[in-house]
Amino acid sequence: MNNYYDYAASTPVSKYVLDSMNPWESEVFANPSAAHTDGKKAFNVIEETRTIIADKIGAMPSEIIFTSGASEANNMALKGVAFQFLDDKCHIITSSIEHKCILNTCSFLERVGFEITYISPNEHGEISPDEVKKAIRENTKLISIHHVNNELGTIQPIADIGAIAFDYDILFHTDAAQSFCKLDIDVDDMDIDMLSLSGHKIYGPKGIGALYIRDVRNSDIVPLIHGGGQELGLRGGTSPTPLIVGLGSAVEHFPEDVSEQQTLFTQVIKNYDFVKNSSLSTVPTIWNITFTSDDEVKRFNIEQNWLTSQGSACNAISNMPSHVLNAIGLSDEEARRTYRISLPPFKCS
């Protein structure tokens, strides 16, 4: 996969993860809700994974709720809070450059009567804590700002935003799909009340993620999926033991060394004329660049057979200019010359 430069969209499943999942696919395959011996084995390994994830973000294992991925976790967080206020509705603050699953969830909530404020970024894709503070109203119940932008790689000041939310007694949620395992996260130090994460961004399997919910047993989060009481009644359905085990293994074996592809990329990209669309506060694995001319784009595509994205994978499906690039002031023509090049993840300092 030496020509694959789209790791922000998805990573391969590592050998460690595959090996960890196999026994739970075909040997100990019992339903973890079953009362017999194999069921208890599956239940126990799920609880072990809950601990692995909780330890990574400074949470309690009981505060980790498994989902099908970050999109479901984001929906659970936003709708789970909003649906507590179906009668009198409430106000939610987010940004205009969130992942589409956040923006589409907010659009749905607006259609049924909730008020949403979308904070615009600066030209580097940074969300100002002061602008978030200015947007707070008496009926603001939730602030949702992503940790790392999936197109630009910009790291948002979520600790500052979390502190504001704490001071105003407002719940704070962050989509950490692009930062989990790549940046240090402590939910207490950052005043994070809910955090979404995904397996397939960190060499884990697709179809598994989690939502951290502070003091979940005392929360009033409204479930999206009702079932047989799994995940404290917040997410019904038989727990996918192999996927959950794979997620835990991905966290435990997340790579720490800089990849050869990152070294190669930094050497090669210097040969082209472009502007980088982000500030200094970015993860080193995501480069969002606008080539200076169509000729430079053609030269790049001819010389480098790289699998990259023009925007995120979601925007590639629609073939529309990225909402993120529009939000930071790029014209449609500049957006057309813009590529997101995302490199194999590794642990940032």
C-alpha positions as CSV (number, residue, x, y, z in Angstrom):
1,M,0.0,0.0,0.0
2,N,2.9,2.4,-0.7
3,N,0.6,4.6,-2.9
4,Y,-2.2,4.8,-0.4
5,Y,-2.3,8.2,1.2
6,D,-5.9,8.3,2.5
7,Y,-5.5,7.1,6.1
8,A,-7.8,9.7,7.5
9,A,-10.6,8.0,5.6
10,S,-9.7,4.5,6.7
11,T,-6.7,2.4,7.8
12,P,-6.0,-1.3,7.1
13,V,-6.7,-3.8,9.9
14,S,-3.4,-4.7,11.5
15,K,-2.1,-8.2,12.0
16,Y,-2.4,-7.8,15.7
17,V,-6.1,-6.9,15.4
18,L,-6.9,-9.8,13.0
19,D,-5.2,-12.3,15.3
20,S,-7.0,-11.0,18.3
21,M,-10.4,-11.2,16.6
22,N,-10.1,-14.7,15.1
23,P,-10.8,-16.8,18.2
24,W,-14.0,-14.8,18.9
25,E,-15.2,-15.3,15.4
26,S,-15.2,-19.1,15.3
27,E,-14.1,-20.6,18.6
28,V,-15.7,-18.7,21.5
29,F,-18.6,-17.3,19.5
30,A,-21.3,-17.3,22.2
31,N,-23.6,-14.4,22.8
32,P,-22.0,-12.3,25.6
33,S,-25.4,-11.9,27.2
34,A,-25.7,-15.7,27.7
35,A,-25.4,-17.1,31.2
36,H,-23.3,-20.1,30.3
37,T,-19.5,-20.4,30.4
38,D,-18.7,-19.3,26.9
39,G,-21.1,-16.4,27.2
40,K,-19.3,-15.2,30.3
41,K,-16.0,-15.5,28.5
42,A,-17.3,-13.2,25.8
43,F,-18.7,-10.8,28.4
44,N,-15.4,-10.7,30.3
45,V,-13.3,-9.9,27.2
46,I,-15.7,-7.1,26.3
47,E,-15.2,-5.6,29.8
48,E,-11.5,-5.9,29.4
49,T,-11.7,-3.9,26.2
50,R,-13.9,-1.3,27.9
51,T,-11.0,-0.9,30.4
52,I,-8.4,-0.5,27.7
53,I,-10.3,2.3,26.0
54,A,-11.2,4.0,29.3
55,D,-7.6,4.0,30.4
56,K,-6.6,5.7,27.2
57,I,-8.7,8.7,27.9
58,G,-8.7,8.8,31.7
59,A,-12.3,7.5,32.1
60,M,-14.0,4.8,34.0
61,P,-14.7,1.5,32.1
62,S,-18.4,1.8,33.0
63,E,-18.5,5.1,31.0
64,I,-17.6,3.5,27.7
65,I,-20.6,2.6,25.5
66,F,-19.8,0.6,22.3
67,T,-21.4,1.7,19.1
68,S,-21.1,0.8,15.4
69,G,-18.6,3.7,14.9
70,A,-18.1,7.4,15.4
71,S,-21.1,8.4,13.3
72,E,-23.5,6.5,15.6
73,A,-21.7,7.8,18.7
74,N,-22.1,11.3,17.4
75,N,-25.8,10.8,16.8
76,M,-26.2,9.2,20.2
77,A,-24.5,12.2,21.9
78,L,-26.4,15.0,20.1
79,K,-29.8,13.3,19.9
80,G,-29.4,11.7,23.2
81,V,-29.1,15.1,24.9
82,A,-31.6,16.9,22.6
83,F,-34.4,14.4,23.0
84,Q,-34.5,15.2,26.7
85,F,-35.9,18.5,25.6
86,L,-38.5,17.5,23.1
87,D,-41.2,19.7,24.7
88,D,-39.4,23.0,25.1
89,K,-36.5,22.3,22.8
90,C,-33.0,23.7,23.5
91,H,-30.0,25.4,22.0
92,I,-26.9,23.5,20.7
93,I,-23.6,25.0,19.7
94,T,-21.3,23.3,17.1
95,S,-19.1,24.5,14.3
96,S,-19.6,24.8,10.5
97,I,-16.7,22.5,9.8
98,E,-17.7,19.4,11.7
99,H,-17.9,16.0,10.1
100,K,-21.0,15.5,8.0
101,C,-22.6,13.2,10.5
102,I,-22.6,16.0,13.1
103,L,-23.9,18.6,10.6
104,N,-26.6,16.3,9.3
105,T,-27.7,15.4,12.8
106,C,-27.9,19.1,13.6
107,S,-29.9,19.8,10.4
108,F,-32.4,17.1,11.5
109,L,-32.7,18.6,15.0
110,E,-33.3,22.0,13.5
111,R,-36.1,20.6,11.4
112,V,-37.9,19.4,14.5
113,G,-37.5,22.7,16.3
114,F,-34.1,22.8,18.0
115,E,-31.9,25.9,17.7
116,I,-28.4,25.3,16.4
117,T,-25.5,27.9,16.3
118,Y,-22.7,27.1,13.9
119,I,-19.4,28.7,14.8
120,S,-17.3,29.7,11.8
121,P,-13.5,29.0,11.8
122,N,-10.7,31.3,10.9
123,E,-8.8,30.9,7.7
124,H,-6.8,28.0,9.2
125,G,-9.8,26.1,10.3
126,E,-9.5,27.0,14.0
127,I,-12.6,27.5,16.2
128,S,-12.3,30.3,18.7
129,P,-13.2,29.6,22.3
130,D,-14.3,33.2,22.6
131,E,-16.8,32.8,19.7
132,V,-18.2,29.7,21.4
133,K,-18.6,31.6,24.7
134,K,-20.4,34.5,22.9
135,A,-22.9,32.0,21.4
136,I,-24.0,30.6,24.7
137,R,-27.7,31.3,25.6
138,E,-29.8,30.6,28.7
139,N,-31.2,27.4,27.0
140,T,-27.8,26.1,25.7
141,K,-27.6,22.5,26.8
142,L,-24.8,21.1,24.6
143,I,-21.6,22.2,22.9
144,S,-20.1,19.8,20.3
145,I,-16.7,20.7,18.7
146,H,-14.4,18.1,17.1
147,H,-10.9,17.6,18.4
148,V,-9.1,17.3,15.0
149,N,-10.7,18.4,11.7
150,N,-10.8,15.4,9.4
151,E,-9.9,17.5,6.3
152,L,-7.4,20.0,7.5
153,G,-5.8,18.2,10.5
154,T,-6.3,21.3,12.6
155,I,-6.3,20.6,16.3
156,Q,-9.0,22.5,18.1
157,P,-8.6,24.1,21.6
158,I,-11.0,21.7,23.2
159,A,-9.6,22.1,26.7
160,D,-10.4,25.8,26.5
161,I,-13.8,25.1,25.1
162,G,-14.4,22.4,27.7
163,A,-13.5,24.8,30.5
164,I,-16.1,27.3,29.2
165,A,-18.7,24.6,29.0
166,F,-17.9,23.6,32.6
167,D,-18.1,27.1,33.9
168,Y,-21.6,27.5,32.3
169,D,-22.8,24.0,33.4
170,I,-23.2,22.9,29.7
171,L,-22.4,19.5,28.4
172,F,-19.4,19.3,26.2
173,H,-19.0,16.7,23.4
174,T,-16.1,16.2,21.1
175,D,-15.7,14.0,18.0
176,A,-12.3,12.4,18.5
177,A,-12.3,10.1,15.5
178,Q,-9.2,11.7,14.1
179,S,-7.4,12.3,17.4
180,F,-8.0,9.2,19.5
181,C,-4.6,7.4,20.0
182,K,-2.9,10.1,18.0
183,L,-3.1,12.9,20.6
184,D,-3.1,12.7,24.4
185,I,-6.6,12.9,25.7
186,D,-7.7,13.2,29.4
187,V,-11.5,13.7,29.7
188,D,-11.1,15.2,33.2
189,D,-8.4,17.7,32.3
190,M,-10.2,18.7,29.2
191,D,-13.7,18.9,30.8
192,I,-15.1,16.5,28.2
193,D,-18.5,15.0,29.0
194,M,-18.9,12.9,25.9
195,L,-16.3,11.7,23.4
196,S,-16.8,9.7,20.1
197,L,-14.2,7.4,18.6
198,S,-13.9,4.9,15.8
199,G,-11.9,1.7,15.2
200,H,-11.1,1.9,11.5
201,K,-9.1,5.1,11.9
202,I,-6.5,3.4,14.1
203,Y,-5.9,0.0,12.3
204,G,-9.0,-1.5,13.8
205,P,-12.1,-3.0,12.1
206,K,-14.9,-1.1,10.5
207,G,-18.2,-1.2,12.2
208,I,-17.1,-0.6,15.8
209,G,-16.6,2.6,17.8
210,A,-17.5,4.0,21.2
211,L,-19.0,6.9,23.0
212,Y,-17.6,8.0,26.4
213,I,-20.3,9.4,28.6
214,R,-19.3,11.0,31.9
215,D,-21.2,9.5,34.9
216,V,-23.3,7.5,32.4
217,R,-25.3,5.7,35.0
218,N,-26.6,9.0,36.3
219,S,-27.1,10.6,32.8
220,D,-30.4,11.2,31.1
221,I,-29.1,10.3,27.6
222,V,-32.0,9.0,25.5
223,P,-31.2,5.8,23.6
224,L,-31.3,5.7,19.8
225,I,-31.5,1.9,19.6
226,H,-33.7,0.1,22.2
227,G,-33.1,-3.6,22.7
228,G,-32.4,-6.1,25.4
229,G,-30.6,-3.9,27.8
230,Q,-27.1,-4.1,26.4
231,E,-24.7,-1.2,27.1
232,L,-26.6,0.0,30.1
233,G,-29.8,0.1,28.0
234,L,-28.3,2.9,25.9
235,R,-27.5,0.8,22.8
236,G,-29.5,-2.3,22.2
237,G,-28.3,-5.2,20.1
238,T,-26.1,-8.2,20.6
239,S,-22.6,-7.0,21.4
240,P,-20.2,-7.8,18.5
241,T,-17.5,-9.5,20.5
242,P,-14.9,-9.9,17.7
243,L,-15.2,-6.2,16.6
244,I,-14.9,-5.0,20.2
245,V,-11.9,-7.2,20.8
246,G,-10.4,-5.8,17.6
247,L,-10.9,-2.2,18.8
248,G,-9.1,-3.0,22.0
249,S,-6.2,-4.6,20.2
250,A,-5.9,-1.6,17.9
251,V,-5.6,0.7,20.9
252,E,-3.0,-1.5,22.6
253,H,-0.9,-1.9,19.4
254,F,-1.2,1.5,17.9
255,P,2.1,2.3,16.3
256,E,4.5,4.8,17.8
257,D,7.2,5.1,15.1
258,V,7.1,7.5,12.2
259,S,6.2,5.6,9.1
260,E,8.4,5.3,6.0
261,Q,5.6,6.8,4.0
262,Q,5.6,10.0,6.0
263,T,9.3,10.4,5.4
264,L,8.9,9.8,1.7
265,F,6.0,12.2,1.5
266,T,7.8,15.1,3.1
267,Q,10.7,14.6,0.7
268,V,8.5,14.4,-2.4
269,I,6.0,17.1,-1.7
270,K,8.7,19.8,-1.6
271,N,9.0,19.4,-5.4
272,Y,5.5,21.0,-5.9
273,D,4.1,24.5,-5.6
274,F,1.2,24.6,-3.1
275,V,-0.3,26.3,-0.1
276,K,-1.0,24.4,3.1
277,N,-4.5,25.1,4.4
278,S,-3.9,24.9,8.2
279,S,-2.1,26.5,11.1
280,L,0.9,25.2,12.9
281,S,-1.5,23.4,15.3
282,T,-2.2,20.3,13.3
283,V,-1.6,16.6,13.4
284,P,1.4,15.7,11.2
285,T,-0.5,12.9,9.4
286,I,-3.0,15.2,7.6
287,W,-1.9,17.6,4.9
288,N,-4.5,19.7,3.2
289,I,-2.8,21.5,0.2
290,T,-4.0,23.7,-2.6
291,F,-1.8,23.5,-5.7
292,T,-1.1,26.9,-7.2
293,S,-2.2,26.0,-10.8
294,D,-4.0,23.4,-12.9
295,D,-0.7,22.6,-14.5
296,E,0.8,21.8,-11.0
297,V,-2.2,19.5,-10.3
298,K,-1.6,17.7,-13.6
299,R,2.1,17.3,-12.9
300,F,1.4,15.9,-9.4
301,N,-1.1,13.4,-10.7
302,I,1.1,12.3,-13.5
303,E,4.2,11.9,-11.4
304,Q,2.6,10.5,-8.2
305,N,0.2,7.6,-8.4
306,W,-1.1,8.3,-4.9
307,L,-4.5,7.4,-3.7
308,T,-5.7,10.7,-2.0
309,S,-8.9,12.6,-1.4
310,Q,-10.2,15.9,-2.7
311,G,-11.7,16.7,0.7
312,S,-13.0,13.9,2.9
313,A,-14.3,10.5,1.7
314,C,-17.9,11.8,2.3
315,N,-17.4,14.8,0.0
316,A,-15.8,12.6,-2.7
317,I,-19.1,10.6,-2.9
318,S,-21.1,13.8,-3.7
319,N,-18.4,15.4,-5.9
320,M,-19.3,18.7,-4.3
321,P,-16.8,21.3,-3.0
322,S,-15.9,20.6,0.6
323,H,-17.9,22.6,3.2
324,V,-14.7,22.8,5.2
325,L,-12.8,24.5,2.3
326,N,-15.6,26.9,1.7
327,A,-15.8,27.8,5.4
328,I,-12.1,28.8,5.4
329,G,-12.6,31.0,2.4
330,L,-11.4,28.9,-0.6
331,S,-13.2,29.5,-3.9
332,D,-14.7,26.5,-5.8
333,E,-11.8,26.7,-8.2
334,E,-9.3,26.6,-5.4
335,A,-11.2,23.7,-3.7
336,R,-10.9,21.8,-7.0
337,R,-7.1,22.1,-6.8
338,T,-7.1,21.0,-3.2
339,Y,-6.1,17.6,-2.0
340,R,-6.1,16.0,1.5
341,I,-3.1,13.7,1.8
342,S,-3.3,11.7,5.0
343,L,-0.4,9.5,6.1
344,P,-0.2,6.4,8.3
345,P,-0.9,7.3,11.9
346,F,1.6,7.3,14.7
347,K,1.6,8.6,18.2
348,C,2.2,12.4,18.4
349,S,4.2,14.0,21.2
